[in-house]
Amino acid sequence: MAIDDIDKRIIAFVQGDLPLTPRPFADLARELGISEAEVVDRLRAMAEAGVMRRFGATLRHQKTGFGANVMVAWRVPAADCDRVGQRLASFRRVSHCYHREICDGFDYNLFSMVHGRSEEEVRRLVEEMALAVELEDYALLFSREELKKTSMRYY
């Protein structure tokens, strides 16, 4: 799929915060000189072509009462990474789950970000997850301060 200048302007618009209005693409469509339906159709086409992987909202979890989070580094046999990763990703409080290469001095290969209301709650959730995937070897990397959290800007 070729990306034209209108697509680039649509991408620039959706990579930021959308206006909190019932029809957030209406003003953009007027500015671009196209219909609101065309904006939506172009977004759909980009998604179907794989240019845009997903379209979603980002929740500021701290403002909703989820003040604790931990990146759990799991040591998983290579043959089990897909199965264990899918099971960990199925937990509601897991927002990210990644399989990564092992690093020298830190031989954990599966990572899941777990969110909760308190550090105690997060620890209990991780224990529940460990039982579910039958793993005892993991490290807890608690977040202490958010230094940057932004979406990637392409245009």
DSSP file (Angstrom, degrees, kcal/mol; ACC not computed):
  #  RESIDUE AA STRUCTURE BP1 BP2  ACC     N-H-->O    O-->H-N    N-H-->O    O-->H-N    TCO  KAPPA ALPHA  PHI   PSI    X-CA   Y-CA   Z-CA
    1    1 A M              0   0    0      0, 0.0     2,-0.4     0, 0.0    45,-0.0   0.000 360.0 360.0 360.0 127.8    0.0    0.0    0.0
    2    2 A A        -     0   0    0      1,-0.0     2,-0.6     0, 0.0     0, 0.0  -0.690 360.0-140.5 -84.4 135.9    1.4    3.4   -1.0
    3    3 A I        -     0   0    0     -2,-0.4     2,-0.1     4,-0.1    -1,-0.0  -0.871  21.4-166.7 -99.0 120.2    1.1    6.1    1.6
    4    4 A D     >  -     0   0    0     -2,-0.6     4,-2.3     1,-0.0     5,-0.2  -0.367  39.3 -90.1 -98.0-178.0    0.2    9.5    0.2
    5    5 A D  H  > S+     0   0    0      1,-0.2     4,-1.9     2,-0.2     5,-0.1   0.849 126.2  52.8 -63.4 -35.0    0.2   13.0    1.8
    6    6 A I  H  > S+     0   0    0      2,-0.2     4,-2.2     1,-0.2    -1,-0.2   0.929 108.9  49.9 -66.4 -43.8   -3.4   12.7    3.0
    7    7 A D  H  > S+     0   0    0      1,-0.2     4,-2.9     2,-0.2    -2,-0.2   0.914 108.6  53.3 -58.9 -42.6   -2.5    9.4    4.7
    8    8 A K  H  X S+     0   0    0     -4,-2.3     4,-2.5     1,-0.2    -1,-0.2   0.894 109.3  48.1 -61.0 -39.8    0.5   11.0    6.3
    9    9 A R  H  X S+     0   0    0     -4,-1.9     4,-1.7     2,-0.2    -1,-0.2   0.864 111.6  50.2 -69.6 -35.0   -1.7   13.8    7.7
   10   10 A I  H  X S+     0   0    0     -4,-2.2     4,-2.6     2,-0.2    -2,-0.2   0.922 111.1  49.0 -66.8 -43.4   -4.2   11.2    9.0
   11   11 A I  H  X S+     0   0    0     -4,-2.9     4,-1.7     1,-0.2    -2,-0.2   0.929 109.5  52.1 -60.6 -45.2   -1.4    9.3   10.7
   12   12 A A  H  < S+     0   0    0     -4,-2.5     4,-0.3     1,-0.2    -1,-0.2   0.879 111.7  48.3 -58.2 -37.9    0.0   12.5   12.3
   13   13 A F  H >< S+     0   0    0     -4,-1.7     3,-1.0     1,-0.2    -2,-0.2   0.937 113.7  43.4 -68.5 -48.4   -3.5   13.2   13.6
   14   14 A V  H 3< S+     0   0    0     -4,-2.6    -1,-0.2     1,-0.2    -2,-0.2   0.649 100.6  68.8 -79.0 -13.7   -4.2    9.7   15.1
   15   15 A Q  T 3< S+     0   0    0     -4,-1.7    -1,-0.2    -5,-0.2   136,-0.2   0.617 102.4  52.9 -79.5  -8.7   -0.7    9.3   16.7
   16   16 A G  S <  S-     0   0    0     -3,-1.0     2,-0.3    -4,-0.3    -3,-0.0  -0.357 112.2 -57.2-105.5-168.5   -1.6   12.0   19.1
   17   17 A D        -     0   0    0     -2,-0.1    -1,-0.1     1,-0.0    -2,-0.1  -0.572  54.8-133.0 -72.7 130.5   -4.5   12.5   21.5
   18   18 A L        -     0   0    0     -2,-0.3     2,-0.1    -4,-0.1     7,-0.1  -0.548  29.9 -96.8 -80.1 149.7   -7.8   12.5   19.7
   19   19 A P        -     0   0    0      0, 0.0     2,-2.0     0, 0.0    -1,-0.1  -0.409  33.3-118.6 -64.2 142.5  -10.3   15.3   20.5
   20   20 A L  S    S+     0   0    0     -2,-0.1    -3,-0.0     3,-0.1     3,-0.0  -0.521  73.0 119.0 -84.4  73.7  -12.9   14.2   23.1
   21   21 A T  S    S-     0   0    0     -2,-2.0    -3,-0.0     1,-0.0     0, 0.0  -0.897  78.4-109.3-132.4 160.5  -15.9   14.7   20.8
   22   22 A P  S    S+     0   0    0      0, 0.0    -1,-0.0     0, 0.0    -2,-0.0   0.802 117.3  30.9 -61.6 -27.6  -18.5   12.4   19.4
   23   23 A R    >   +     0   0    0      1,-0.1     3,-1.6     2,-0.0     4,-0.5  -0.681  69.1 173.6-132.2  78.7  -17.0   12.6   15.9
   24   24 A P  T 3  S+     0   0    0      0, 0.0     4,-0.4     0, 0.0    -1,-0.1   0.670  77.2  53.6 -65.8 -16.8  -13.2   13.1   16.3
   25   25 A F  T 3> S+     0   0    0      1,-0.1     4,-2.4     2,-0.1     5,-0.2   0.524  85.1  85.0 -94.5  -4.6  -12.5   12.8   12.6
   26   26 A A  H <> S+     0   0    0     -3,-1.6     4,-2.2     2,-0.2     5,-0.2   0.939  91.8  44.0 -64.5 -49.1  -14.9   15.4   11.4
   27   27 A D  H  > S+     0   0    0     -4,-0.5     4,-2.4     1,-0.2    -1,-0.2   0.903 114.0  51.4 -63.9 -40.4  -12.7   18.4   11.8
   28   28 A L  H  > S+     0   0    0     -4,-0.4     4,-2.2     1,-0.2    -1,-0.2   0.926 108.3  52.0 -61.0 -44.5   -9.7   16.6   10.3
   29   29 A A  H  X>S+     0   0    0     -4,-2.4     5,-2.3     1,-0.2     4,-1.2   0.921 110.1  48.3 -58.9 -45.1  -11.8   15.6    7.3
   30   30 A R  H  <5S+     0   0    0     -4,-2.2     3,-0.5     1,-0.2    -1,-0.2   0.920 111.3  50.6 -60.9 -43.4  -12.9   19.3    6.7
   31   31 A E  H  <5S+     0   0    0     -4,-2.4    -1,-0.2     1,-0.2    -2,-0.2   0.855 114.3  44.1 -63.4 -35.0   -9.2   20.4    7.0
   32   32 A L  H  <5S-     0   0    0     -4,-2.2    -1,-0.2    -5,-0.2    -2,-0.2   0.602 110.3-121.6 -85.5 -12.3   -8.2   17.8    4.5
   33   33 A G  T  <5S+     0   0    0     -4,-1.2     2,-0.3    -3,-0.5    -3,-0.2   0.791  76.7 106.2  75.5  27.7  -11.0   18.5    2.1
   34   34 A I  S   <S-     0   0    0     -5,-2.3    -1,-0.3    -6,-0.2    -2,-0.2  -0.790  75.4 -87.8-128.1 173.1  -12.4   15.0    2.2
   35   35 A S     >  -     0   0    0     -2,-0.3     4,-1.7     1,-0.1     5,-0.1  -0.434  29.7-119.8 -81.3 158.1  -15.3   13.3    3.9
   36   36 A E  H  > S+     0   0    0      1,-0.2     4,-2.1     2,-0.2     5,-0.2   0.883 116.3  57.5 -59.9 -39.0  -15.3   11.9    7.4
   37   37 A A  H  > S+     0   0    0      1,-0.2     4,-2.8     2,-0.2    -1,-0.2   0.868 102.8  53.6 -61.2 -37.4  -16.1    8.5    5.8
   38   38 A E  H  > S+     0   0    0      2,-0.2     4,-2.8     1,-0.2    -1,-0.2   0.896 105.7  53.1 -66.9 -38.1  -13.0    8.7    3.7
   39   39 A V  H  X S+     0   0    0     -4,-1.7     4,-2.2     2,-0.2    -2,-0.2   0.954 113.2  43.8 -58.3 -48.6  -10.8    9.4    6.8
   40   40 A V  H  X S+     0   0    0     -4,-2.1     4,-2.6     1,-0.2    -2,-0.2   0.904 113.1  51.8 -64.0 -41.9  -12.3    6.2    8.4
   41   41 A D  H  X S+     0   0    0     -4,-2.8     4,-2.6     1,-0.2    -1,-0.2   0.900 109.6  49.6 -61.8 -40.8  -12.0    4.2    5.2
   42   42 A R  H  X S+     0   0    0     -4,-2.8     4,-2.3     2,-0.2    -1,-0.2   0.903 110.9  49.3 -66.2 -40.5   -8.3    5.2    4.9
   43   43 A L  H  X S+     0   0    0     -4,-2.2     4,-2.1    -5,-0.2    -2,-0.2   0.926 111.9  49.0 -62.0 -43.9   -7.7    4.2    8.5
   44   44 A R  H  X S+     0   0    0     -4,-2.6     4,-2.8     1,-0.2    -2,-0.2   0.913 110.5  50.7 -61.6 -43.3   -9.4    0.9    7.9
   45   45 A A  H  X S+     0   0    0     -4,-2.6     4,-2.1     1,-0.2     6,-0.3   0.894 109.2  50.8 -63.2 -40.2   -7.3    0.3    4.7
   46   46 A M  H  <>S+     0   0    0     -4,-2.3     6,-1.7     2,-0.2     5,-1.7   0.894 112.1  47.7 -64.5 -38.4   -4.1    1.0    6.6
   47   47 A A  H ><5S+     0   0    0     -4,-2.1     3,-1.0     4,-0.2    -2,-0.2   0.934 112.6  47.9 -66.1 -46.1   -5.1   -1.5    9.2
   48   48 A E  H 3<5S+     0   0    0     -4,-2.8    -2,-0.2     1,-0.3    -1,-0.2   0.833 111.5  50.8 -65.2 -32.3   -6.0   -4.1    6.7
   49   49 A A  T 3<5S-     0   0    0     -4,-2.1    -1,-0.3    -5,-0.2    -2,-0.2   0.545 114.5-117.2 -81.7  -6.9   -2.8   -3.6    4.8
   50   50 A G  T < 5S+     0   0    0     -3,-1.0    -3,-0.2    -4,-0.5     3,-0.1   0.532  85.2 117.7  82.6   5.3   -0.8   -4.0    8.0
   51   51 A V  S   <S+     0   0    0     -5,-1.7     2,-0.6    -6,-0.3    -4,-0.2   0.907  81.0  39.8 -68.0 -41.7    0.6   -0.4    7.8
   52   52 A M  S    S-     0   0    0     -6,-1.7    -2,-0.3     1,-0.2    -1,-0.2  -0.947  73.6-166.5-108.8 119.7   -1.2    0.4   11.1
   53   53 A R        -     0   0    0     -2,-0.6     2,-0.3     1,-0.2    -1,-0.2   0.911  65.8 -14.4 -75.4 -42.6   -0.9   -2.5   13.5
   54   54 A R        -     0   0    0      2,-0.1     2,-0.4    -4,-0.0    -1,-0.2  -0.982  49.1-145.0-156.5 163.9   -3.6   -1.3   16.0
   55   55 A F        +     0   0    0     -2,-0.3     2,-0.3    -3,-0.1    -3,-0.0  -0.979  41.7 137.8-135.0 118.2   -5.7    1.6   17.0
   56   56 A G        -     0   0    0     -2,-0.4     2,-0.3     2,-0.0    -2,-0.1  -0.955  48.4 -98.0-156.3 171.9   -6.4    2.0   20.7
   57   57 A A        -     0   0    0     -2,-0.3     2,-0.6   -40,-0.0   -40,-0.0  -0.707  27.4-138.1 -95.4 147.8   -6.7    4.2   23.7
   58   58 A T        -     0   0    0     -2,-0.3     2,-0.5     2,-0.0    -2,-0.0  -0.941  16.1-152.0-107.1 121.7   -4.0    4.6   26.3
   59   59 A L        -     0   0    0     -2,-0.6     2,-1.6     1,-0.0     3,-0.1  -0.785  14.9-134.1 -93.2 131.3   -5.2    4.6   29.8
   60   60 A R    >   -     0   0    0     -2,-0.5     3,-1.4     1,-0.2     4,-0.5  -0.682  25.8-168.1 -83.0  90.2   -3.2    6.6   32.4
   61   61 A H  G > >S+     0   0    0     -2,-1.6     5,-2.2     1,-0.3     3,-1.1   0.763  77.2  61.8 -59.6 -30.8   -3.3    3.7   34.9
   62   62 A Q  G > 5S+     0   0    0      1,-0.3     3,-1.1     3,-0.2    -1,-0.3   0.869 101.9  53.0 -63.0 -35.0   -2.0    5.8   37.8
   63   63 A K  G < 5S+     0   0    0     -3,-1.4    -1,-0.3     1,-0.2    -2,-0.2   0.577 105.8  55.0 -77.7  -8.7   -5.0    8.2   37.6
   64   64 A T  G < 5S-     0   0    0     -3,-1.1    -1,-0.2    -4,-0.5    -2,-0.2   0.291 127.2 -91.5-106.3   9.0   -7.4    5.2   37.7
   65   65 A G  T < 5S+     0   0    0     -3,-1.1     2,-1.1    -4,-0.2    -3,-0.2   0.461  91.9 120.4  99.2   1.2   -6.1    3.8   41.0
   66   66 A F      < +     0   0    0     -5,-2.2    51,-0.2     1,-0.2    -1,-0.1  -0.700  27.1 156.2 -99.1  82.8   -3.5    1.4   39.6
   67   67 A G        +     0   0    0     -2,-1.1     2,-0.4    50,-0.5    50,-0.2   0.496  50.0  64.6 -90.1  -5.3   -0.5    2.8   41.3
   68   68 A A  E     +A  116   0A   0     48,-2.4    48,-2.7    -3,-0.1     2,-0.3  -0.949  53.5 164.0-122.3 139.7    1.8   -0.2   41.3
   69   69 A N  E     -A  115   0A   0     -2,-0.4    74,-1.9    74,-0.3     2,-0.4  -0.993  11.8-167.4-148.5 155.3    3.3   -2.1   38.4
   70   70 A V  E     -AB 114 142A   0     44,-2.3    44,-2.8    -2,-0.3     2,-0.7  -0.999  20.2-137.5-143.4 136.5    6.1   -4.5   38.0
   71   71 A M  E     -AB 113 141A   0     70,-2.6    70,-2.6    -2,-0.4     2,-0.6  -0.858  27.1-152.2 -88.4 121.9    8.0   -6.0   35.0
   72   72 A V  E     -AB 112 140A   0     40,-3.4    40,-2.0    -2,-0.7     2,-0.6  -0.869   3.5-156.6-100.1 122.8    8.3   -9.7   35.7
   73   73 A A  E     -AB 111 139A   0     66,-2.8    66,-2.6    -2,-0.6     2,-0.4  -0.891  15.4-164.4 -98.8 119.1   11.3  -11.3   34.1
   74   74 A W  E     -AB 110 138A   0     36,-3.7    36,-1.8    -2,-0.6    35,-1.8  -0.835  18.9-141.3-107.8 139.6   10.7  -15.0   33.7
   75   75 A R        +     0   0    0     62,-2.4    62,-0.3    -2,-0.4    61,-0.1  -0.894  36.1 171.7 -98.2 109.5   13.2  -17.8   33.0
   76   76 A V        -     0   0    0     -2,-0.8     5,-0.1    59,-0.1    59,-0.0  -0.956  39.6-108.0-124.6 133.8   11.4  -20.1   30.6
   77   77 A P    >>  -     0   0    0      0, 0.0     3,-2.1     0, 0.0     4,-0.6  -0.367  36.3-119.6 -56.2 138.4   12.8  -23.0   28.7
   78   78 A A  G >4 S+     0   0    0      1,-0.3     3,-1.1     2,-0.2     4,-0.4   0.838 111.8  56.6 -52.4 -39.2   12.9  -22.0   25.0
   79   79 A A  G 34 S+     0   0    0      1,-0.2    -1,-0.3     2,-0.1     4,-0.3   0.713 109.4  47.0 -67.9 -19.2   10.5  -24.7   23.9
   80   80 A D  G <> S+     0   0    0     -3,-2.1     4,-2.9     1,-0.1     5,-0.4   0.444  81.3  98.7-101.0  -1.6    7.9  -23.4   26.3
   81   81 A C  H <X S+     0   0    0     -3,-1.1     4,-2.9    -4,-0.6     5,-0.2   0.891  84.2  46.6 -58.3 -44.4    8.1  -19.6   25.6
   82   82 A D  H  > S+     0   0    0     -4,-0.4     4,-2.4     2,-0.2    -1,-0.2   0.951 116.5  43.8 -63.8 -48.3    5.0  -19.5   23.2
   83   83 A R  H  > S+     0   0    0     -4,-0.3     4,-1.9     2,-0.2    -2,-0.2   0.941 119.4  41.9 -62.4 -48.7    2.8  -21.5   25.6
   84   84 A V  H  X S+     0   0    0     -4,-2.9     4,-2.8     1,-0.2     5,-0.2   0.915 114.0  52.6 -66.5 -43.1    3.9  -19.7   28.7
   85   85 A G  H  X S+     0   0    0     -4,-2.9     4,-2.5    -5,-0.4    -1,-0.2   0.905 109.5  48.7 -60.0 -42.8    3.8  -16.3   27.0
   86   86 A Q  H  X S+     0   0    0     -4,-2.4     4,-0.9    -5,-0.2    -1,-0.2   0.895 112.7  48.4 -64.8 -39.2    0.2  -16.8   25.7
   87   87 A R  H >< S+     0   0    0     -4,-1.9     3,-0.6    -5,-0.2     4,-0.4   0.932 113.3  46.2 -67.7 -44.8   -0.9  -17.9   29.2
   88   88 A L  H >< S+     0   0    0     -4,-2.8     3,-1.6     1,-0.2    -2,-0.2   0.913 109.7  55.1 -62.6 -42.1    0.7  -14.9   30.9
   89   89 A A  H 3< S+     0   0    0     -4,-2.5    -1,-0.2     1,-0.3    -2,-0.2   0.723  96.5  67.6 -64.4 -20.6   -0.7  -12.6   28.3
   90   90 A S  T << S+     0   0    0     -4,-0.9     2,-0.3    -3,-0.6    -1,-0.3   0.639  75.4 102.6 -76.7 -13.0   -4.2  -13.9   29.0
   91   91 A F  S X  S-     0   0    0     -3,-1.6     3,-1.8    -4,-0.4    -3,-0.0  -0.541  74.6-134.8 -72.5 133.9   -4.2  -12.3   32.5
   92   92 A R  T 3  S+     0   0    0      1,-0.3    -1,-0.1    -2,-0.3    -3,-0.0   0.820 102.2  54.6 -58.8 -34.7   -6.3   -9.2   32.6
   93   93 A R  T 3  S+     0   0    0     21,-0.0    22,-2.2     2,-0.0     2,-0.6   0.378  86.7  95.8 -86.0   6.0   -3.7   -7.2   34.6
   94   94 A V  E <   +C  114   0A   0     -3,-1.8    20,-0.2    20,-0.2     3,-0.1  -0.867  42.3 171.1 -97.1 120.5   -0.9   -7.9   32.1
   95   95 A S  E     +     0   0A   0     18,-1.9     2,-0.3    -2,-0.6    -1,-0.1   0.714  67.3  26.6 -99.8 -24.8   -0.5   -5.1   29.6
   96   96 A H  E     +C  113   0A   0     17,-0.7    17,-2.2     2,-0.0     2,-0.3  -0.992  56.3 177.7-138.2 143.5    2.7   -6.2   27.9
   97   97 A C  E     +C  112   0A   0     -2,-0.3     2,-0.4    15,-0.2    15,-0.2  -0.907  13.4 175.6-148.4 120.7    4.3   -9.6   27.3
   98   98 A Y  E     -C  111   0A   0     13,-2.8    13,-3.0    -2,-0.3     2,-0.5  -0.959  26.9-146.6-131.2 141.9    7.5  -10.1   25.3
   99   99 A H  E     +C  110   0A   0     -2,-0.4     2,-0.3    11,-0.2    11,-0.2  -0.936  34.6 174.9 -99.9 126.9    9.9  -12.9   24.5
  100  100 A R        -     0   0    0      9,-2.8     2,-0.1    -2,-0.5     3,-0.1  -0.882  35.3 -91.1-131.8 162.1   13.4  -11.5   24.2
  101  101 A E        -     0   0    0     -2,-0.3     2,-0.2     1,-0.1     7,-0.1  -0.406  49.4-104.0 -68.0 147.7   16.9  -12.8   23.7
  102  102 A I        -     0   0    0      5,-0.1     2,-0.3    -2,-0.1     5,-0.2  -0.524  35.6-144.6 -72.7 140.2   18.8  -13.7   26.9
  103  103 A C  B >   -D  106   0B   0      3,-1.6     3,-2.0     5,-0.3     2,-0.2  -0.758  28.7 -90.0-104.6 152.5   21.5  -11.2   27.9
  104  104 A D  T 3  S+     0   0    0     -2,-0.3    -1,-0.1     1,-0.3     0, 0.0  -0.421 115.2  10.2 -58.4 128.0   24.9  -11.9   29.5
  105  105 A G  T 3  S+     0   0    0     -2,-0.2    -1,-0.3     2,-0.0     2,-0.2   0.399 123.7  67.8  83.2  -3.4   24.4  -11.9   33.2
  106  106 A F  B <   -D  103   0B   0     -3,-2.0    -3,-1.6     2,-0.1     2,-0.9  -0.686  59.6-178.9-148.1  87.6   20.6  -11.8   33.1
  107  107 A D        +     0   0    0     -2,-0.2     2,-0.4    -5,-0.2    -5,-0.1  -0.226  37.8 121.6 -94.1  48.1   19.3  -15.0   31.7
  108  108 A Y        +     0   0    0     -2,-0.9    -5,-0.3    -7,-0.1   -33,-0.3  -0.869  32.5 178.5-103.7 142.1   15.6  -14.3   31.7
  109  109 A N        +     0   0    0    -35,-1.8    -9,-2.8    -2,-0.4     2,-0.4   0.479  57.4  60.6-127.4  -4.0   13.8  -14.5   28.4
  110  110 A L  E     -AC  74  99A   0    -36,-1.8   -36,-3.7   -11,-0.2     2,-0.4  -0.995  59.9-170.9-129.9 133.9   10.1  -13.7   28.9
  111  111 A F  E     -AC  73  98A   0    -13,-3.0   -13,-2.8    -2,-0.4     2,-0.4  -0.973   6.0-179.5-129.9 135.2    8.8  -10.4   30.3
  112  112 A S  E     -AC  72  97A   0    -40,-2.0   -40,-3.4    -2,-0.4     2,-0.6  -0.999  20.7-140.9-135.1 135.8    5.3   -9.4   31.4
  113  113 A M  E     -AC  71  96A   0    -17,-2.2   -18,-1.9    -2,-0.4   -17,-0.7  -0.854  22.7-167.6 -96.2 122.7    4.2   -6.0   32.8
  114  114 A V  E     -AC  70  94A   0    -44,-2.8   -44,-2.3    -2,-0.6     2,-0.4  -0.924   2.0-160.0-116.6 134.0    1.7   -6.5   35.6
  115  115 A H  E     +A   69   0A   0    -22,-2.2     2,-0.3    -2,-0.4   -46,-0.2  -0.885  19.7 150.7-116.2 144.0   -0.5   -3.7   37.1
  116  116 A G  E     -A   68   0A   0    -48,-2.7   -48,-2.4    -2,-0.4     3,-0.1  -0.940  53.7-101.8-156.9 178.3   -2.3   -3.4   40.4
  117  117 A R  S    S+     0   0    0     -2,-0.3   -50,-0.5   -51,-0.2     2,-0.3   0.775 101.7  11.4 -79.9 -27.3   -3.5   -1.1   43.1
  118  118 A S  S  > S-     0   0    0    -50,-0.1     4,-2.3   -51,-0.1     5,-0.2  -0.950  76.1-109.5-145.9 163.5   -0.6   -1.8   45.5
  119  119 A E  H  > S+     0   0    0     -2,-0.3     4,-2.4     1,-0.2     5,-0.2   0.887 120.0  54.2 -62.1 -38.2    2.7   -3.5   45.5
  120  120 A E  H  > S+     0   0    0      2,-0.2     4,-2.1     1,-0.2    -1,-0.2   0.923 108.4  48.2 -61.3 -45.2    1.2   -6.2   47.7
  121  121 A E  H  > S+     0   0    0      1,-0.2     4,-2.4     2,-0.2    -2,-0.2   0.913 110.9  50.8 -62.7 -42.3   -1.6   -6.8   45.2
  122  122 A V  H  X S+     0   0    0     -4,-2.3     4,-2.4     1,-0.2    -1,-0.2   0.909 108.2  52.4 -63.0 -42.0    0.9   -7.0   42.3
  123  123 A R  H  X S+     0   0    0     -4,-2.4     4,-2.1     1,-0.2    -1,-0.2   0.912 109.8  49.1 -60.4 -42.1    3.0   -9.5   44.3
  124  124 A R  H  X S+     0   0    0     -4,-2.1     4,-2.2     2,-0.2    -2,-0.2   0.912 110.2  51.3 -63.0 -42.3   -0.1  -11.7   44.9
  125  125 A L  H  X S+     0   0    0     -4,-2.4     4,-2.4     1,-0.2    -2,-0.2   0.910 109.4  49.7 -61.1 -42.6   -1.0  -11.5   41.2
  126  126 A V  H  X S+     0   0    0     -4,-2.4     4,-2.7     2,-0.2    -1,-0.2   0.895 108.9  52.1 -65.6 -39.5    2.5  -12.6   40.1
  127  127 A E  H  X S+     0   0    0     -4,-2.1     4,-2.1     2,-0.2    -1,-0.2   0.912 110.1  49.3 -61.4 -41.6    2.4  -15.5   42.5
  128  128 A E  H  X S+     0   0    0     -4,-2.2     4,-2.0     2,-0.2    -2,-0.2   0.907 111.9  48.6 -62.0 -42.8   -1.0  -16.6   41.0
  129  129 A M  H  X S+     0   0    0     -4,-2.4     4,-1.9     2,-0.2    -2,-0.2   0.910 108.6  53.3 -64.6 -42.6    0.6  -16.3   37.5
  130  130 A A  H  X>S+     0   0    0     -4,-2.7     5,-2.2     1,-0.2     4,-0.7   0.898 109.7  48.4 -60.8 -41.3    3.6  -18.3   38.5
  131  131 A L  H ><5S+     0   0    0     -4,-2.1     3,-0.5     1,-0.2    -1,-0.2   0.907 109.2  53.7 -63.7 -41.3    1.4  -21.1   39.8
  132  132 A A  H 3<5S+     0   0    0     -4,-2.0    -2,-0.2     1,-0.2    -1,-0.2   0.842 118.2  34.4 -64.4 -34.5   -0.7  -21.0   36.6
  133  133 A V  H 3<5S-     0   0    0     -4,-1.9    -1,-0.2     2,-0.2    -2,-0.2   0.383 107.9-123.5-102.8   3.4    2.4  -21.5   34.4
  134  134 A E  T <<5 +     0   0    0     -4,-0.7     2,-0.4    -3,-0.5    -3,-0.2   0.917  63.8 136.1  56.6  49.4    4.3  -23.7   36.8
  135  135 A L      < +     0   0    0     -5,-2.2    -1,-0.2    -6,-0.1    -2,-0.2  -0.985  31.3 173.3-127.7 139.0    7.3  -21.5   37.1
  136  136 A E        +     0   0    0     -2,-0.4     2,-1.0   -61,-0.1    -1,-0.1   0.512  60.6  87.9-114.2 -12.3    9.3  -20.5   40.2
  137  137 A D        +     0   0    0    -62,-0.3   -62,-2.4    -7,-0.1     2,-0.3  -0.762  57.2 119.9 -99.9  98.8   12.2  -18.7   38.6
  138  138 A Y  E     -B   74   0A   0     -2,-1.0     2,-0.4   -64,-0.2   -64,-0.2  -0.982  46.8-139.0-152.1 160.1   11.3  -15.0   38.0
  139  139 A A  E     -B   73   0A   0    -66,-2.6   -66,-2.8    -2,-0.3     2,-0.6  -0.965  15.3-137.3-124.4 140.6   12.6  -11.6   39.0
  140  140 A L  E     -B   72   0A   0     -2,-0.4     2,-0.6   -68,-0.2   -68,-0.2  -0.870  15.2-173.3-101.1 123.1   10.4   -8.6   40.0
  141  141 A L  E     -B   71   0A   0    -70,-2.6   -70,-2.6    -2,-0.6     2,-0.2  -0.842  15.6-158.6-116.5  91.0   11.4   -5.2   38.5
  142  142 A F  E     -B   70   0A   0     -2,-0.6     2,-0.3   -72,-0.2   -72,-0.2  -0.449  16.4-122.1 -74.9 140.0    9.2   -2.6   40.1
  143  143 A S        +     0   0    0    -74,-1.9   -74,-0.3    -2,-0.2     3,-0.1  -0.637  31.0 174.6 -76.4 135.2    8.7    0.7   38.5
  144  144 A R        +     0   0    0      1,-0.4     2,-0.3    -2,-0.3    -1,-0.2   0.697  65.9   6.5-110.9 -33.6    9.7    3.6   40.7
  145  145 A E        -     0   0    0      0, 0.0     2,-0.7     0, 0.0    -1,-0.4  -0.965  64.0-130.9-154.9 134.5    9.3    6.6   38.5
  146  146 A E        +     0   0    0     -2,-0.3     3,-0.1     1,-0.2    -3,-0.0  -0.788  26.5 174.8 -87.1 116.5    7.9    7.1   35.0
  147  147 A L        -     0   0    0     -2,-0.7     2,-0.3     1,-0.4    -1,-0.2   0.771  67.1  -3.0 -93.9 -30.6   10.5    9.2   33.1
  148  148 A K        +     0   0    0      2,-0.0    -1,-0.4     0, 0.0     2,-0.2  -0.922  54.4 168.6-161.9 136.5    8.9    9.1   29.7
  149  149 A K        +     0   0    0     -2,-0.3     2,-0.3    -3,-0.1    -3,-0.0  -0.740  26.8 137.0-151.2 100.3    5.8    7.6   28.2
  150  150 A T        -     0   0    0     -2,-0.2     2,-0.2     3,-0.0     3,-0.1  -0.949  50.8-107.4-138.6 158.9    4.8    8.8   24.8
  151  151 A S        -     0   0    0     -2,-0.3     2,-0.1  -136,-0.2    -2,-0.0  -0.555  48.1 -93.2 -80.4 152.6    3.6    7.2   21.6
  152  152 A M        -     0   0    0     -2,-0.2     2,-0.6     1,-0.1    -1,-0.1  -0.426  36.0-145.2 -64.6 139.4    5.9    7.1   18.6
  153  153 A R        +     0   0    0      1,-0.1  -141,-0.1    -2,-0.1    -1,-0.1  -0.948  25.4 168.7-112.8 118.3    5.6   10.1   16.3
  154  154 A Y              0   0    0     -2,-0.6    -1,-0.1  -143,-0.1  -142,-0.1   0.787 360.0 360.0 -98.2 -33.9    6.1    9.3   12.6
  155  155 A Y              0   0    0   -147,-0.1  -143,-0.1  -144,-0.1    -2,-0.1   0.334 360.0 360.0-132.0 360.0    4.9   12.5   10.9
